[in-house]
Amino acid sequence: MNDNCSNNGYKNLSSEKMIAILAVAVLTVSALAVVCIVSSDTDADRNESMGYNLHYEVKDGVMTISGTGEMEETKHGAYPYSWYIKSGGYDPSEVKSIVFEEGITMISVRSFCGFPNLTGEIVFPNSLEKINDYAFKGTKITKITFKEGSKLTKIGMSAFEGCKNLKEFNLPDSLSTIEFSAFKDCTNLEGPFTVPKNLYTIQNDAFNNCSKMKGTLDFSQCKMSPFSPIGNRSFMNCSSLTGEPKFPADAWFLGGWNTFENCTGLTGTIVIGQYVNHISEECFKGCTGLTGVQGPSISTTVGGGLKIYATAFEGCTGLTKVSFPVGTLNDDSFKGCTNLKSVSIGKSASLSSNVFNGVEFYDDSGNLITDTGALDGVYQGTEGKLYWVEPTADDASDDDATGGKMREVMVITIDGENVEVSEYGADSGLNIWMIATPIAFIIGALAAVLVMRAKKP
């Protein structure tokens, strides 16, 4: 047997060969060590990078971010940048303020939510287009500023949620989307809030519990989605908002569940457009400053007409006038609205039995109406006690002043002032979608057949 293949083979190696082998081993280990050191240095460089062309530097508690493009997500996406920066040798608790230089276009998910001492004002560059989810959640920042010419289009989910020291902010007109809980529980935020001109949607809980936030809710001139523009609880408990809420003329929905609940500073009349499909449960509940609700004279919405769902206006004790020529009013939709002085209900409107729970209605003979689901006509009186007003023959649309078709226009006197109720009792209107939809389907089917025939050889 060859001794080189046996266990004793190494005994026959010369001392020179042994030295050579050892030298090679030492060189190999040294080379590996150099590679490891180089790799370590490269990782350290990456830790100072926030993207292909973005870098940061921390000096005297100030983090400066410079370069161009988007912040990359951390290697461990579930971790905030505080973990990422700590792995690079910085202590995130030392960062007290951030300076964003022009060029950055996106702030990534959970970027700064783990910076316990981040405070003061954040001035965002005009180049910034998106602030992603949880970016500054729970930090101690006090003010956020977007300069004129900002390109910001999105504030992500919970981006500033729970920033309880945040007091001032402004939203640029370029902003189109405010996502779920973006500013939820910013309990010391005073605003002021103004509706950005390019706003398209505000999602659920966006400003929930921002009780000190001042501002107005004029959505009439912005580019809001007609389908679902303002999410559930998005302004719930924002009691410092003031003025009359205004909505786009083409809106299908004015809000979701509890959208404006307890916005006690809102005033004036809620005007419901003809395309509005419904107002959700508790949408305006507890808005004690509102004084009126005006429904449309016709309803051309998809789904069979306007619906006011249960408790939509419950507890709006400041309401004095409600008018619904058409629509469906569900149970308790105006429950506890005890200061009503004028209620107009068209014959085309449909009411549940407890729509005005807590409010008394009387017929023209002074008898209490127990089934308020059968109301139609105009009722006026004192707070919480309303009497049916009999129209004159001149106001009626037929010979019978008290029956048959309701009059088109009726003028009644309330508190010494003439109030005109126009198009009262008008027909609910032809639901254009009931005709347009099947016609569009038929046209589409015919077009498809013609295209197929044209393709045949």
Summary of the structure (lengths in Angstrom):
residues: 457
radius of gyration: 33.9
end to end distance: 83.3
largest distance: 131.2
contacts: 1484
relative contact order: 0.05
helix: 17%
strand: 25%
